[in-house]
Amino acid sequence: MRFMFVGDSMTIGRAGDYTWRYRMWQHLATTFEGPYEIVGPRTELYDTAANAPVSHTYADPAFPAEARRHLSGWGEGWLHMAPVIREAVATERVDILLVSLGLIDLGFYTDSTQTALNARQFMAEARAANPHVRMVLLPVIPNIRARSDAPFAAECDRFNELLAKAVADLDTASSPVLLASPPQSYALDTDTYDGTHPGPTGEHKLAAAFAGAMHQAWGLGGRYAATAGPSGRRTAHQQHLDRDTGAVNAVRGTVTPNS
């Protein structure tokens, strides 16, 4: 089973981040039964100083190079990914796409109608490369701009409605499409570091959204839980697990004070 992450700045992450991709890798490493691989043409993080995706400084240096692969970019959305997804799916022989896109489109490039059309084109192009590809799509999580920009907030809501309709229209038995549920407990003030990009707690919740959709619909993996690393291996991330406990317990529906 070959997974590929597709996303914008929330997915590529910046230098020094763990990224939700890392959290998903940990989840797959401990729950997925059978062989799997994370694929994609890119491995870098975004370097804000260089203003380019040139960093390999992940928060956990033990994050394996082969698990860092993705197709995501700072400032890239459905508009940018639709034209390149066919080649990426074909080249990487992708089985499952985990996609988080749309916020940057609505914020800078296209309105909700055009953004939804680009999402449909993306799905068609992915299927042109692999008629049996599976897709899990995360609705847009409005960022801090939506608090003061009512038209932008409305566009986010309308796009999510259009995305849900696209999923209903395009889901097939041979190429299933899932709409993941946005984390109900996601809070911009605590789950992001700037009102948009996920911090450690937000990373867990985004990974849990994808993990939950796949487990519930397809029986892939298990329930989401924090892990120290595959096979119980301790990594540099282990010392930070206590700080993340609140987020993980929020996903589980329990509350434990952070240490």
Buried (B, 14 or more C-beta within 10 A) or exposed (E): BBBBBBBBBBBBBBBEBBBBBBBBBBBBBBBBEEEBBBBBEBBBBBBEEEEEBEBEEBBBEEBEEEBBBBBBBBBBBBBBBBEBBBEBBBEBEBBBBBBBBBBBBBBEBBEBEBBBBBBBBBBEBBBEBBEEBBBBBBBBBBBEBBEEBEEBBEBBBBBBEBBBEBBEEBBEEEBBBBBBEBBEBBEBEBBBEEEBBBBBBBBBBBBBBBBBBBBEBEEBBBEBBBBBBBEEEEBBBBEEBEEBBBBBBBBBEEEEEEE
